[in-house]
Amino acid sequence: MNSMRYFLLAITAAQLAKTTNNDENALELNIFCAIANMAKDAKLEDATASDLGQDYEDAWRDIQAIYTMTSNETYYEKGPVTGEKDKAGGGGKEPAYDGAWKTNKRKEFEDLKTKDFTGKQVQKYLRRAPSSFPQLTAIKIQKIYEQAAKLNSDVDQTTQQISAGEQAIVKAAHEALYGEDAAIKGDASDGADSYSFQADHGTACKKSAAAAGATLASDMVCLCASGAASQNADTNSKICDSTDTTFSAQQLDYSSQRGAITAFGHIMTSCSKKHSTPELNTANINNLLHAFRNAIGRHPGKGNDDHTYRFGKGKAASGSCSGDHTNIDVCIRYAAVLGKQQGGKDALTAIKWVDKLLTVKGKLETREQQIKRKQHQQSAMITLAAVAEGLYEEAAHGKPQGSSAEPVPKPQKVDPAQAEACEKRKNNKTACESTGKCEWKGKSDTEGNCKPKEGEGQKTQGPNDGAAGGQQG
C-alpha cells in the first residue's frame, strides 16, 4: 500500500522546480504510467504461490498409497478399473486395467520411504491385506479415499477455472489501455493501433470531446502531445517529463491517428523505463483509480467553470485543452463525458477505460475467490492424509478380521428346582446336608441357609442359552 503511494508521488525535486511548460503534467503522467504499465503487463497473482501446493500433492499421493497397500487383492494386483474390454471369446464385457500398474503407480507407492526411530530409511507403507486387520478400519480407509478422490477432482476443476479466466482478465486490461477491437486477444501480441485513437486531438481531448476517456492510450497522448504537428519540440513533451532527455527531445502530436500511435510509443517507452509495474490486482486498481479521481481538476481555472473535469494543467483562463503548448493548454477535458453523467452510478465509470478497469476488478475478485477455494480444498486434503495415516497404523497393528479376544465365561445359572429343594431344608443342618447336593452355611445347626453346592444344580451358559448367549438356530 505504502509503496504504491510513494510510486505515485515519485516526482523529482528538479521536476517540481521547473516553470513554464516543464513538468506541469508530471504527476498526471506518473498516475497514467502506473495504470498503463499495470494494464499492459497484466501481472496476475500466482495461483500456485501458496505453500500448500507441495503438501497437497504429498497428501494425495500418501492417501492413494495407503489405500493401495491396504486394498483387496484385485485392486492391489491390477489397480483401478480404467474402462471396459471385450471378454476373450466374446460373451460381453469385462473390466479393463492398466497393464503397467505394478511397475508404475504401485511401484511409486512401494518405493516411498520414511525414517524409523533410529533414523534409518525404511519403506513407508507395507502391504497389509484386508484380512489382517478389522473390517471397520478397511471401511474407514475406503471412505477417506473416496473423499480424497472427490477433493482431488474439485482441485483440478478449480485450477481449470482459474486458468480459463486469466486470458479474459488480460484481454479486458488490454482493452482499457488500447480499446476494444477484434485484434485484442489477451496476449503479448496486443498493442495500440488506429482503433486506440480518435481522428485528431480535438475529437479526443478538448472540452467538447465526447470521446475523451475512450482509451487510456488516447488520454495519455492528450496529456503530453500537441494538437498540431507543427509545434516546436522544445515546447512539447517536456510538459510531461523534462528530466528524460531522450523522451523530451521527441515531437509528440495528436494531429492524426498515425501521429498519436507514434507519440504513444514514446510515452510508453518512458513509462516502462522510469516506472515500476504494479501487479494487476483489486487493491492496485482501487488505489490508482483513487489517485486518478483526486487528480482530476487539481489545477484551478480562472473564469473557467469546467476545470473540475480537467486532467492536466491546462490554460488557467478559458482553457479548453486545445493542445497548445505555447500557453500550456495541454490536458484532457472530461466535461462532455462526466458532466452529463446522472443517477446513482459512479460518474467516473462514464470514462470507458475506467469502466473497463472496473470490469477487470470484478473478474479479479472472482479469481481471488477461486484461489481461496482451491487453498481450502488443498488444506482439506492435508487433513484427510493425517487421518489416513492413523488408519494405516490401525491396519498395521490391528487384529485379523473375524478374530476376537479370549471368550469370557458366562455367568452360571442355578437350577430353580434344586435351589427350591435346598431352600426347604434351611434352619436344619442335618436335613440340608443329607441330600448330598446342598451345603449348610449358618451360625448353628438350626440357624442358617441351605444352598446348592458349587457345581450342583448349576450349569455354564452356552452359546444358544437365551438372548444373552447369541442368536438361536
N, C-alpha and C positions, 0 to 999 in steps of 0.2 A: 504494500500500500504506500509506504513512505517513498520507496524507490520510484514509483510512478509519479508521485508529487514532485520529487526532485527532477525527474526526467522532463516534466512539463515546464519547469522553471529554469531549465538549463540554458540560459542565455548569458553570454559572456558580458563582463563589465564594459568591454570595448564596444560591444553592440549597443548597449544602453547609453553609452556616451555619445553616440553618433547623432547628428542633427538631420537636416533636410534630406529626405529621400534615401536614408540609410537605416535599414533595420526597423522601420516603423511597424512592419508586419512580421517581425521575427517571432514573437510569441505565438501569433496565429499559425505561422508555418510550423512551429515546433509541435503544436497540437495536431495539425494535419499530417505531419510526418509520422507521428506516433500511430495515428489511426491507419494511415496508408501502409506503413510497414507491417502493422498487425494484420491488416486485411490481405495484403499481398502474399506474405509468407504463410499465413494461416497455421501457425504452430499450435497444435492441439495438445491438451494434456495427454500424457502417455497412459493409455488404459491398462497397461501391464506394469506400471511403475510400482505398484503395491508390493510389499514384502511377502504377501500371501501367495504369490504365484507359484514358487517352487515348493512351498509347504503343501499347497493344494495338490500339486502333481504327485508329490511323495505320498500324500494321504490316500489318494485314489488308487495309486499303484499298490500300496500296502493292503488296502481293503480287498482288492482283486486277488492279491497273493494269499491272504488268509482264507478267502472263500475257496480258492482253488485247492489249497493244501488241506482243507477240511471237507472237501466236496465228496459226492458219491463217486464210485469207480468210473462210471461212464463219463462224467464231466472231467474227472482228473485225467483220464486217458485220451479223451477226444476234444475237450474244450467245449465252448458254447456252440449251439447249432447255428450254422451260417446260412441255411436255406433248405431246399429240398432237392432230391435227385430221384431218378427212376430206380426202382428196385432191380437188382440183377435178374434177368429173365422175365422182366415185366411184372405186371400184377400190382401196379400202384406206385406210390411214392414212399420215400423214407428220408429221415433227416440227413442233411449234409454237414460235414465238419471240415475244419481247416486241417489239411494233411500235415502242415508244418507246426501244429500246435505244440507238440512236445519239444521240438528243437528251438522254437522261437519264444512264444509268450510264456509257456510254462517254465522253460529253462531260465528265463529272466527272473521269474519269481523264486525259483530254486537257488539261483545264484546270489540272491540278496544276502548281505552279511550284516552282522552286528557284533558287538564285543561282549564276551562273557565277563563274569566277576573278576577274572584275572587279567582282563584287557586283551585276551586272545580273540582274533577274528573267527567267528563261527557262523554257520548257516542260520539265517534269521528265522525262517519258518520251516519246520519239518512236516512231513506228511503225517496227518492224523486222520485215519479213516473214520467215518461217522459211527461205525460200530464200536469204536474205542472210547467214546465219551457220551454223556447224557443227550438224549434226543432233544430236550429243551434247549440245550446250548446250540445244537445244529439249527433249530428253528430260529433262534435269535440271530445267528450269523447270516442265515438266509434273508431275514428281514433287513438287517443292516446293509447287506449287499444290494438289495432291491432299492433301498432309499438312496444309496450312494450312486447307483447307476442312473436313477432319476435326476439326482443333483448334477451329475456329470453332463447329462443331456441338457439340463437347464443352463449350465455354464456355457456350453457350446452355443446354445441358442442366443444367449445374451451377448456373447462375444461377436456373433454374426450380426446382431442388431447394431452394436456399437460400430463395427466396421462398415456396415452398409450405410450408416448415417454420416460418415465422415466426408464423403465426397459432396453430399448435399450441403454440408456446412461450409466447406471450402468454396463451393460454387456460389453460394449466397454472399459470402465475404468478398469474393472477386466481383460480383455484380454490384456491390456497394461501391467499390473502387472504380470499376471500368464501365459499368452499365449492363443492362440486360440485353443479351444477344445470343443467337444460336451458337456463336463461336465460343462462348464461355462454357467450358466443360467442367470446371472444378479441378483443374490440374495445372502443372507447371507451364503448359502451353498458353494459358490465358494471358492476355495483355491488352493494353489500350489500343484503340483504333478509331476509325471515324464514328462508330456508334457511341464512343465515350464523350464526344464533344458536340457542341452546337455549331451552327454555321459561322458564327462570329462572336466577338466579345459582347456586343450589345444584346444579343439574344440570351447569352449565358450569365452575364454578370450585373448588368445595370439595374437601376431602380425598377424599371418596368419588366424585367426579365422573368417571365413565367417559368423558365427552365432553370432558374437558379436552384442549385442543390440536386439537379438530376443525377449527377455522379460526383463522387469525391474528386476524381481526376480533373473534371472540368472546374470545380471550385478551387482546386489548388493552382491551376493556371490563372484563374481570375485574380487570385491573391497576389501573384508575383509578376505577371506579364502585362505588357501594354496593350491597349486596344488596337493600336495601329502598328504596322510593320516598320514604319519609317522612324520610330523614335530612337534616340541615341542610346547606345548600350551603357553609357556612363550613368544614365538616369533610369536604368531599367531594373534588372534583377537584384540590385543592391538593396532595394526596399525590403526584400525578404532576408537576405544574408549578404553582408558586405565583407565578412571575415573569410569566406571561402573564395579565394581569388579565381579559382577555376570556374566556379558557379557564377560569380558576379561579373565575369567577363562575357557571359552569354547574352545574346539578344533574344529576349523572350517576348513573343507576341501571340495574341489570340485573334488575329485578323482572319483566320481561316481554320478549318479542321486540321489541315496539314501543319500549320504553324503551331496549333495547340498540342498536337501529338509530339512535335519536336520539343516544345517548351516543357511538357510533362516529363519527357525523358530526362532532361537536365535536372528538373526538380527532384525526381525520384532518385537519381544518382547521388545528389546531395543528401537526401534523406537517408539513404542506405549507408552512406559514408559517415555521416555525423551523428546518427541517432541509433539507439538500440531498437530491437524488435520485440515488443511486448507479446507474451503468449496470448493467443486468441481464447479468452475465457470471459465469463459473465462479469467478473469483478472489473477487469480492464475495460470492457465495453462501457460499463456504468461510469467508471472514473473518467474515461476520455470524453464521453458524451456530456458529462457534467462540466468538464473543463471547456468544452466547445460552447455549451449553453451560456456559461458565465462570461465567455469572451465576446459573445455577440453584443454589440452596442457598447463595448467598453470605452470607445472613443466618443466623447460627446460632440455634438454638432451645434453650430450657431445658425439659427434661422432654418434649421433642418430637422423637422419633426420625425423624419424616418430614420434617424441614426440608430434608433432602437433595434432595427432589423439589419444593421450593417456589421459585417465581419471583416475586420481590417481597418486601417487608418481612415482612408477616405478624406476628401476635402472637407474642411471644417464648416464652411458656409455653402449651403445649397449643393453639396456634393451628390453625385448620382452614380458613383463607382464607374466613371467613364473610361478608366484605364489610362488616364493621362498622368504620366509620371512627373511631368514638369510642375504640377501643383498637387502632387501626392493624392490624387483621387483614384486610388487603387484599392479595391475591396470587392466583396460580393454583397449585393443588396437582396435580402430575402423578403423584402416588403410585399412583393406580389404573391409570394408563397405563404409566408407566415401571417401576413396581415389579414388574409381572408379566412383563415382557419377558425372555425366556430365549433361550439359544442364542448362536450366533456373530454374529447380526445386531446391528448398532449399535442400542442401546436407544433412542436419540433418534428413530429412524425410527418408533417407535410413536406419536409425535406426528404426526398426519395432515398438518398443514400443513408440517412439516419434511420428511416423506417426499415430499410433492408438490413442494417446492422442489428436492429431490434428483432428482426426475424432470425438472424444468426444467433442472437442471445437466447431466443426460445428454443432453438434446436440444441444449443449447448446445454441448456437446463435439462432437456430430455436426456442428453448424453451423460451428463453428470449423474442423473438418477440411475441410468443403466449401469454405470461404473460402480456406484454404491451397491446396487443389487447384485452385481457379479461378486463383489468383495464379500457380501453377506453369504452368498452361496458357497464361496470358497471356504469361508470360516466354518460353515456348517459341515462341509466335507472333512475338515481337520478334526472337528469334534467327533464325527462318526468314526474316524480312524482310531481315536483313543478308545472308544467303546469296543471296536472290533479287536483291538489289542487285548483288552481284558477278556473277551470271549475266547480268543485263541489260547490264552493261559488256562481258561476253564477246560477247553478241549484237550490241552496238553497234559493236564493233571487230573482230569475227571475220571469217574468210573465208567466202565463199558455200559452200553445200553442194555437194559434188562437185568443188570446186577442190582443187588440191594445189600443192606447191612445184615449181620447175623440175625436170624429170627428171634424176636423177643418172646419168651414163654408167655402164653396166655394165662390170665387169672384162672385158678382152678374153680370148678363148680361143685357144689355139695349136692349129694343125692338127697332130695327132700324126704324120702321115706325113711332113710337111715337116720337122718337128723331128728325126725319126729320120734323114732324108736328110742333114741338116746335121751331125748328130752323127757320122755315119760319116766325115766329112771333117775331123775335128778333128786337130790336130797336122800339118796340111798346108794352109798358107795358099793356095797356088795352086789346089788341088783345091776348097777351100771357096769361093773367090770365082768359080770358073769356072761355077758353077751359075747365077749371077745372082740367086739367091734367098737366098743365105746371106752372112753377113758374118763377117769374121775379127776376133777380139779376143784378142791374145796378146802375149807378150814377144818372140817371134821368129817366123820363118817356119815353125818346126817345133814350137813350144811355145805352145799357146793353145786357145781354144774356138771352135767354128764354130756360130753360132746363126742362126735365120731372121731376115732383115731385117725392120725395123719395117714393118708393113703387108703383109708377105708371109707367107702361111701363118697369118694371124690374121683374126679377124672379131669385130665388135661383137655382144654377146649381145642378141638380140631379145626381144620380149615373150612369146614362146612357147618360148624356148630353155631347156628344162629347168624344174625346180621353182622355181628362184630367180627365174625371169622371169615367173611368173604361171601361171594355170590353162591347161591345154591345151584346145583347142577351136577 
